[in-house]
Amino acid sequence: MPEVKWGTTTVGVACKDGVVFATDTRVVQGETFIAHKTGKKVHKVDDYAAMTMAGGVADAQALLDVLRYQARIFWLERGTRIPIRSLSNIASLVLFGNRLAPMAVQALIGGLDHDGPGLYQIDPFGGITRESLISTGSGSPVALGFLEANIHKDMSSKDVIPLAAKAVLTAMNRDTATGNDFDVVVIDSAGYRELSPDEKGIIAKKTATV
């Protein structure tokens, strides 16, 4: 079987008041073929949780469906939102259970619960780590370097939004599999919110690089 390669850049940052996700929108197959220019890579799990996708789209969508189902069942049975750590543990168990035929997914799961903001990275074999800032995908070395140089402890989501977006924009300039556009999602006390095209346009203009 020929090796199949994917590319993307996803970013997650845990702030003092919530979690910010940013991703590019280019979907690639192999090293050079652009399959789609407006792929959505960060998805709502419930009103206070989200998951990013890096890797195989079908595998990531299957995992997302499981998490949405479990979050809904938790709410119906207990009348409260599922903790972000519990969502991450479920994703870890699903991926570990398929370790003999690994799902091509490297996911970021984050949001807000009674313990505050939470952000977790899960690898294709089910390994799980809690992070304060993280990036996945082919452009992640560039994005992570930018984040580590610019993100500081106890920053608010308002301060982090343009920096998370610029991390993805910086990766676009260095990674051919990252590109076209970017999406930003904020999860805070008001719940899950995606930035509008106008808001993204303002950020892109302010963070434009030479």
Secondary structure in CASP SS format (residue, H / E / C, confidence):
PFRMAT SS
TARGET T0000
AUTHOR 0000-0000-0000
METHOD secondary structure of the structure
MODEL  1
M C 1.00
P C 1.00
E C 1.00
V C 1.00
K C 1.00
W C 1.00
G C 1.00
T C 1.00
T C 1.00
T E 1.00
V E 1.00
G E 1.00
V E 1.00
A E 1.00
C C 1.00
K C 1.00
D C 1.00
G C 1.00
V E 1.00
V E 1.00
F E 1.00
A E 1.00
T E 1.00
D E 1.00
T C 1.00
R C 1.00
V E 1.00
V E 1.00
Q E 1.00
G C 1.00
E C 1.00
T C 1.00
F E 1.00
I E 1.00
A E 1.00
H E 1.00
K C 1.00
T C 1.00
G C 1.00
K C 1.00
K C 1.00
V E 1.00
H E 1.00
K E 1.00
V E 1.00
D E 1.00
D C 1.00
Y C 1.00
A E 1.00
A E 1.00
M E 1.00
T E 1.00
M C 1.00
A C 1.00
G E 1.00
G C 1.00
V H 1.00
A H 1.00
D H 1.00
A H 1.00
Q H 1.00
A H 1.00
L H 1.00
L H 1.00
D H 1.00
V H 1.00
L H 1.00
R H 1.00
Y H 1.00
Q H 1.00
A H 1.00
R H 1.00
I H 1.00
F H 1.00
W H 1.00
L H 1.00
E H 1.00
R H 1.00
G C 1.00
T C 1.00
R C 1.00
I C 1.00
P C 1.00
I H 1.00
R H 1.00
S H 1.00
L H 1.00
S H 1.00
N H 1.00
I H 1.00
A H 1.00
S H 1.00
L H 1.00
V H 1.00
L H 1.00
F H 1.00
G H 1.00
N C 1.00
R C 1.00
L C 1.00
A C 1.00
P C 1.00
M C 1.00
A C 1.00
V E 1.00
Q C 1.00
A E 1.00
L E 1.00
I E 1.00
G E 1.00
G E 1.00
L E 1.00
D E 1.00
H C 1.00
D C 1.00
G E 1.00
P E 1.00
G E 1.00
L E 1.00
Y E 1.00
Q E 1.00
I E 1.00
D C 1.00
P C 1.00
F C 1.00
G C 1.00
G C 1.00
I E 1.00
T E 1.00
R E 1.00
E C 1.00
S C 1.00
L E 1.00
I E 1.00
S E 1.00
T E 1.00
G C 1.00
S C 1.00
G C 1.00
S H 1.00
P H 1.00
V H 1.00
A H 1.00
L H 1.00
G H 1.00
F H 1.00
L H 1.00
E H 1.00
A H 1.00
N H 1.00
I C 1.00
H C 1.00
K C 1.00
D C 1.00
M C 1.00
S C 1.00
S H 1.00
K H 1.00
D H 1.00
V H 1.00
I H 1.00
P H 1.00
L H 1.00
A H 1.00
A H 1.00
K H 1.00
A H 1.00
V H 1.00
L H 1.00
T H 1.00
A H 1.00
M H 1.00
N C 1.00
R C 1.00
D C 1.00
T C 1.00
A C 1.00
T C 1.00
G C 1.00
N C 1.00
D C 1.00
F E 1.00
D E 1.00
V E 1.00
V E 1.00
V E 1.00
I E 1.00
D E 1.00
S C 1.00
A C 1.00
G E 1.00
Y E 1.00
R E 1.00
E E 1.00
L C 1.00
S C 1.00
P H 1.00
D H 1.00
E H 1.00
K H 1.00
G H 1.00
I H 1.00
I H 1.00
A H 1.00
K H 1.00
K H 1.00
T C 1.00
A C 1.00
T C 1.00
V C 1.00
END
